[in-house]
Amino acid sequence: MRGFCSSSVFIISLLFISGSAGADEPETLWGWLIDFSRAKEVKPVSNLSYQEECGACHFAYPPGLLIEASWRQLLTEKALEDHFGENAELDSEMLNELRSYVFQRTADKSYSKRARKIAYASQGQSDLLRITDVPYIKRKHHEIPDELISGNDKVRLLSQCNTCHTKAEQGDFDDDSVWIPDYGIWNK
Amino acid sequence: MKSLVFGLLACVAAPFAFTSPATDSLLEYYQRDSQVQASISEGKQLWFKSQFINGQERSCTTCHGLDLTLTGKHQRTMKLIEPMSLKVNNKRYMNEKKIEKWFKRNCKWAWGRECTSQEKSDILMFLLAE
């Protein structure tokens, strides 16, 4: 009985440790198994360099929004010289830091429900470079009329996640937290 | 010695210009082989100079705006760009690597090529004086 109690205490404390420890650590299968929170949303950006470098020009997209194959094509010296028409060159030291941060946290390496859906929808699409081209993400925005996005001066592009997703910085893309400028809450 | 001369000259030429260790060493670096002193008025002209690149008229002001004390806006992503003027934004010009990074990217974007050291020192002098 005593042994049972102490091992239960041990397991329970392990669960607490695993649940709270390392919010910025890459996810692992073991971590997922012993953490019952079963996160729905993608992990927010936890790397300061990533936040500063990418966030200087646009919303710093959490790595869990694209699969590794896509990120690997985007984050090369050559690719960043023409980053969707913009020059986003980085020195190799910084680029290496960002690459190792991102590649360990891509959609296909995450266990969050939304990242799994993104990864599943992106399977086998080696030329997928834009988050807004991920089939799952396209499907999720399918019902929103054009005038609320492209026809809305305060939104303009689907890539402006955090304009309407008020909790995007926390990795939360639930439609409950959507607020469209000049329109309001989005109820389907 | 050169930096001393340059420093004195900068003091005379632009009594209100701000400098930081980062800008001092960058200006010295840009000017190392130059016979021409960095000039605020040259820098101003360069800042407003526009050119057609990829079918679009571009200049520094396309994103930074005409008034350096106001926020600019990235023309594609619409992300706000903090003012360039130190009077209202004292976080600027503190990091050499950062200044160089943005000169490299933005010169290529606006003019289709990297800026020369002379151009960079002129522009930096202008920005520091604004």
Interface residues (C-beta under 8 A of the other chain):
Chain A: A56 C57 H58 F59 F84 G85 E86 N87 A88 E89 L90 D91 R156 L157 S159 Q160
Chain B: N54 H74 R76 T77 M78 K79 K97 K101 K104 R105 N106 K108 W109
